[in-house]
Amino acid sequence: MNAYEHLQLVPNSDGSITRLVKLEEIPPTPDLSDPTLVFSKDVTINQSNSTWARIFLPRQALDSPTTFNKLPLLVYVHGGGFILILSPASRYLHDFCFKMASELAVIVVSLEYRLAPEHRLPAAYDDVEEALHWVKTGGDDWLRVYADYSKCFLMGSSAGGNIAYHVGLRAAIDDHLEPLKIRGLILHQPFFGGVGRTESEMRFVNDPILPLVSNDLMWDLSLPIGVDRDHEYSNPTVGGGCRVLQEMAKLGWRVLVSAGECDPLIDRQKEVIKLMKAKGIRVASYIDEEAGHGVEFVKPSWVMTLINTLKSFVVFEPVTEE
């Protein structure tokens, strides 16, 4: 299998890539008189870096926004292997965040970040960290009026889960995020790697969504020049894990990992779950026996399975721990 062909990419002589896939995008609905269940609008975060966010505001937030009934804040980071063109405006991501806002009664801030290889890691981490600071300064009136800054969750899917993990490490030791208070991380099928092959990577070597050759190419294009997949950005378990995880545990953060047994990355995800638990973090996990990587793309009905799992986590009710 040719990884470039599988991902529909063309490498360029200057180190950039041409992305052949053009996904359907839909506009936001910012008019608060619109009959929709969830309003949405686009806001600029850093014009120089072309980073922005789409904010999703549930209609119920308009009912008497006081200190006592403001809504939790869910900062969401999309996937795409750090290299593929997805955005908060992509139809799937828009619909997903719309459903989360409606079903969970949360305000969702869906982020756009710079892509590799034009902007290799840690550029995406820097962008999402900057976005958190933008949120905490009350960069938008919807957030200032309707969001409960004391209940913030950082969530990411696939590569976005990797970004949420690493930005979470930064946020755990950031003394300048107040009044924003992160209460936990939600890692949906987080994208981790390593030099040595795992059993699940070999078992699903030709996975239709994430074959091993495409997995490797994504890391080759996104990691800093000159490092391998055992760099901490890819493999959080190297060296026994980051010491900041212990600080995260002291803060009382909870982490939810959503995964699938048919995902080539499942062994990596289980290793990170084990690592976080060893550091004293309260980790809950939901592992679907039949789900593969990106199951929500091939089986849209599965989205509600994920959202129902998130419901218990966001309101701090018990989630079954593995």
N, C-alpha and C positions, 0 to 999 in steps of 0.2 A: 504494500500500500504506500502511495506517495502522500506524505503528510500535507504538503502544500496543496495538492489537489483535493484531498479530503476536506481541508479547512477552507478551500476556495480562496487561496492566497497566491500572490505572485511576488517573489522576492525581487527587490530592486538593487541596483549596483551601489547605491549610497547607504545601504543597510536598512532602508525602510521597506515596507511591504504595501502592495496594492491589494485592497480587500474587494473581492468581486461580489460578495453578498450585500444586497441592499434590502434591509428589512422595512416592512411597512411601519410608518409612524402615524400617530394620531395626535391632534392638538389637545391642549388642556381646556378645562371648562371653568374659568375663573369667576364667572358672574354668579354672585351669591343669590340671585333671583332665579337661577336656572333650576328646573325640577329634579336634577340629578341627586342621587344618594350621597355622592362624594364630589366635592369641588376640587379643582386642581389648578395650579398655576406654575409657571416657570420663572425662576429667579437666577440671576447671575451671582456666582460666588467669587471667581477670579477671572476678570475679563482677559488678562494677559495669557492665562493658561487655558482659556476657553472651558473652564469648569463651571457647572451650573447644577441646579437641582429642580425637581418637580415636587411640589408640596401637595399632599392629598389631605383634604380636610373633610371629615365626615359631617353630614348635615346636622347630626345631633349636637355637635359642638356649638352651634348657634344658639342653643337653648340656655339662656342665663349663664354666660361664661363668668364664673366666679372662682375664687381661690379654691373652693371646695369641689368643684365639678369640672375643672380643666382636664384635658385628656392627656394620657401618656404619649410620649414621643418615641417613634421608632425610626431610627436613621438606617436606611437600607442601601446596600452596595451590591450592584448587579455583577454577574459573572461574565465569562467570555474568554477565559484563559489569559487574561491581561492584554490580549491582542485583538480580539474580534469586536467588530462594531455592533454594540448594543447601546442603548441609551434609555433614560427614563421615559422617552417618548415612544420607544418601540412598543408595538401593540401588546405583545405578551407581557412585558414588564409593566406597562401602564395598567393593564387589566389585573395583574397580580397585585400591584400596590393598591389599586382601587378596592379589590376584595379584602385585603388586609385591613385597610382603613375602615371599611364598612363593617366587617365581621368582628374585628377586635376592638372597635371603638378607640382607635389610636390615630394620631396625626403621623403620617408617613412622610419622611423627607428622603426622596430617592435621588441618589447622587450620580453625577457624571464626573469621571476622572480621566486623566491622560493615559493613553495606551502605549504599550511597548510594541515594537522595538524602538519606535521614535522617542519614547520616554520610558526607559527601563526602570525597574524597581530600584529605589524606593519611591519613585515619582507618584505612583498611585497611593501609597501610604501617606505621603506628604499632602496630597490633595484632600484625602478624607480627613486627616487630622486638621487641616485648615478649615474644612467644612464644619467640623465640630466647634471650632472657635467662632466661625461665622454664626452658627446657630446660637451659641451661648451669648453673643452680643445682641441678640434680638434683631437679627438682620432682616426680618420680615414681620409685617404686622399680624399676619395670621398666627405666627408662633408667639408673638408677644401677648396676644389677647387670649388665645385658646389652649396653649400648650402648658402642661405641667412639667417644668424643667427638673423637678426632683425625681421624675420617673422616666428616665431615658434608657432605651435599649439600642444596642448597635448590632445590626443584623447584616449578613452577607450570604450570597449563594455562590457555590463553587469558588472561582477566583475571588469573588466578593467575600466569601467566607474566610479565605486566607487574609484578605485585606482587613476584615473586621477583627480577626485575631491579632494581627500585628499592630493595628491602630489601638486596639484594646490595651495592649502592653504599654504603649506610649501614654494612653489616657490614664492608666492606673497610677502613674507617677507624675502626672501633670497637675500642678497646683494652681493652674490658671483657667480651669474650666468652669468654676462656679459662676452663676448659679446652676449650671448644667450638672446633673448628677447621674452618672451611668450606673444602672442597677444590674446589668447583665449583658451577656453576649448570646446571640443566636447564630449558630454556624450551620447552614444548610448545605450538606454535601461539600464541605470545605476542601479546597484544592491544595493538597500537600504532596511532596515528592521526596526523592532520595536517590542516591546512586545505586544501591543494592535493590534488586527486584523483589517485590513481595509476592506472596502466593496468589493474591487476588489480581495483581497486575498481570501475572502470567496466565491465570485462568481466563481472564477476559482480554487477552492480548489483542484480539480483533473486534473489540466492542464497537458497535456501530456509531455510538456517540463519542466515546473517548478511547480510541485505539491507542496502544502504547506509543506508536510512532508520532501521533499527533500530540500526545501528552508530552513526550520528550521535546518536540519542536516548540511547544508553548513555553517550556522552561528555557530552552536555548535562546528564544527571542526576548524573554522578559527579565531574566536574571542579569545582574551586572556583568559586564564583559570580564572574562577570566576566572569566573567561579563555576563550580559544578552544582549538582542538585543537592549536595549535602550542605549547602549554604543555609544559614538559619532562616532566610526568607522562604525557602522551599521545605526544609526539614526541621521543624521545631524541636525534635527530640535530640538533635546533635548536642553533645556535651552535657547531657542530662537536663536540657531545657533551660529556658531563660529564668534568671533569678527573680525577675519582676512578677512571675506567676505567683510567688509567695506574697507579694504586696497586693496582688489582685485578691488573693484569698483573705487577707486581713481586712480588705474593704468590704467583704461579704458578698462579692459579686457571685451571681449564679451563671452557669453556662449551659445552654441547651444545644446539643448536637443532633441534627436530623440526618439520617444516612440510610443507605440501602445495601443489602447484602449482595446485590448483583452489580454494584458499582466497582470498577477496577480500583478505586481509591479506598475501599472500605477498610483494608488492613492499615493504611496510613491513618485514617480517621480514628480507628480504635486505639492506635498507638498514642495519638494526641489526647484522646479521652483518658487513657491510663496515666499519661504524664500529668495532666491537669489535676486528676484526683490525687496523685502522689504528692502534689504541691499543696494540697489542702483545699482545693476549689470544689465547691458543690457543683457537680456536673450531672445533668440529667440527659438521657439519650433516648431517641426514638429511632429504632432501626427496623425498616420495612424488609421483610424476608424476600420480597419479589421485586423491589425497586432497583433500577439501574441509575447511572449518572444522568442527570437531566430528565428524570422520569416525568416531570411536569410538562416538558415539551412534547413528549410522545403520548402522554396520557393526561390531558388537561384536568380530568375529573379528580386526579390525585392532589391537585392544589388544595382542595377542601380538607383532605386528610392532613396536610401540613398545617393549614390554618387552625384546624381543631386542636392539633397538638400545641400550637402557639398560644391558644386561648388560656390554657391552664398555666403556662409559663408566665405570660405577661401579667396576669393577675395574682401571681405568686401562690397559686394552689399547687399541691403536689403533682409532680410529673414522675412517672415510673422511671426509676434509675436502673441502669444495667450494671 
